[in-house]
Amino acid sequence: MKKSTIWLLTIVMALTLLGLLAVQIMYMENMIKMRNEQFKELVTRSLYGVSTMLEQNETKYYLDQDLQEAEAAYRPSHSLSFGQDNEISVDTMSMMDSPQLQRPANLSTLKDLTDSYSLRQEILKGQYLYQKSLLNEVILTILTQSSDRPITERADSATVSEYLRSELENNGVKLPFEFAVTSRSGGMVYSTDGYSPESQRDVYSQVLFVNDRQSKQHLLNVTFPSKRDYITSSVRFMIPSFIFTLILMAVFIYTVVVAFRQKKLSEIKNDFINNMTHEFKTPISSISIAAQMLNDDSVRKSDARLKHVASVINDETKRLRFQVEKVLQMSMFDRKNATMRLEEEDANGCIYSVVNTFKIKVDNYGGSIKANLDAEDPIVNVDRMHFTNVIFNLLDNAIKYRRDDVPLELRVETRNPDEDTLEIAVSDNGIGISRDDQKKIFEKFYRVSTGNRHDVKGFGLGLAYVHKMITLFGGSIRVESEPGHGSRFIIILPLLK
């Protein structure tokens, strides 16, 4: 699959997932907003009901008070007065209720019955006027005197709490609440123990006794500590949807990363095959030419020429075997555990033998190699063959990435930074490694760019193999380098105790 196709699919899927997530967030916000508005409406309706019930209580209070005063005023007279000129005795009203008036015996009493109905109408009219005057007095008293009563008498905390709980439950709000009664200026009259408007985002208020003068009006304030949980409970069903969406996004991101890695790995493997073909082609061609020369009688008759052909075949065979060994090293990365024989080895001795073998190759390039093996305790638990291959790979890379403008200089050092570890440092004065490349040089198949140089061949397995082996030995490796100033590879291995 082309990289452009992968990018196109990635963009389409990303936009789709982001759109789905945005729709879910918008839906949740609308649900919360609608739930808040609904809750506010229910609480406002409940507070208005409490205010109405308190006003009805006050009306009843003044009505009872006026009735008691009227009853006390008219009780001694045994008569009812309905105005200045209208007085009807109790005997008259009793006569109206007598059986004779209710059931007339004959037509002679019809006139008396008509008169009694007229009298009855007068009595009802008087009662109506009395009740009307009584209500007018109550209303006048409420308008002029009620605001002078203490608010704690007009709306005591127990009554307000009971009414508030009842109204909230009737409107479907069954949440714990805290309330307070305050003046218009904010002065606290009384409150419940848990009332704390500073810690609550939403405080719902209702004016008590709206007919009071504004300066004497009081407010009923209510807060709901668990309101947030109540509101969010209505959108909890969206949580699994968010989780599934996030999981889908994570899987998508992982898939994209894997796709790009596989694409990069495919390209690297193609380069690897091309490099391997080139590396194998040269020694095979040399061996083939040498074999053809052996068929020439003149070559077989000349000992010098025969020795030269044999030397070419031997060198190219070694070169081919070395390349094959490099390829076989790659199989170690696909196995969980490499086959090794860990033994007690003297690191100084192993490194010294590699340096002596490598001197000839360094001398051919007009360079020098120095070994400062100063570690007092060099005993480590390693596989000798793989350990020597590690040192050989580091020195071989130093030669590959040398600078042409200065003589090659290699240095191998050992020391004990502490009583538990051995430090091995391999330094060179080559072209160096950039910071970006330093992060990737220990990855399989990765090769540092050498610019316009085309003489550096390889499979990108050397440093990956070095890192793998040092890790299996229980140690670590890092690089210190700057472009144009050489590189320094530092290996830390645990000592054998």
Buried (B, 14 or more C-beta within 10 A) or exposed (E): EEEEEBEEBBEEBBEEBEEBBEEBEEEBEEBBEEBEEEBEEBBBBBBBBBBEBBBEEBBEBBBEEBEEEBEEEEEEEEEBBBEEEEEBEEEEBEEBEEEEBEEBEEEEBEEEBEEBEEBBEEBEEBEEEBEEBBEEBBEEBBEEEBBEBEBEEBBBBEBBBEBBBBBBEEBEBEBEBBBBBBBEEEEEBBBBEEBEBEEBEBBBEBBBBEEBEEEEBBBBBBBBBEBEEBBBEBBEEBEEBEEEBEEBBEEBBEEBEEBBEEBEBEEBEEBBEEBBEEBBEBBEEBBEBBEEBBEEEEBEEEEEBBEBBEEBBEBBBEBBEEBEEBBEBBEBEEEEEBEBEBEEBBBBEBBBEBBEEBBEEBEEEEBEBEBEBEBEBBBBBBBBEBBBBBBBBBBBBBBBBBBEEEEBBBBBBBBBEEEEBBBBBBBBBBBBBBEEBBEEBBEBBBBBEEEEEEEBEBBBBBBBBBBBBBEBBEBBBEBBBEEEEBBBBBBBBBBBE
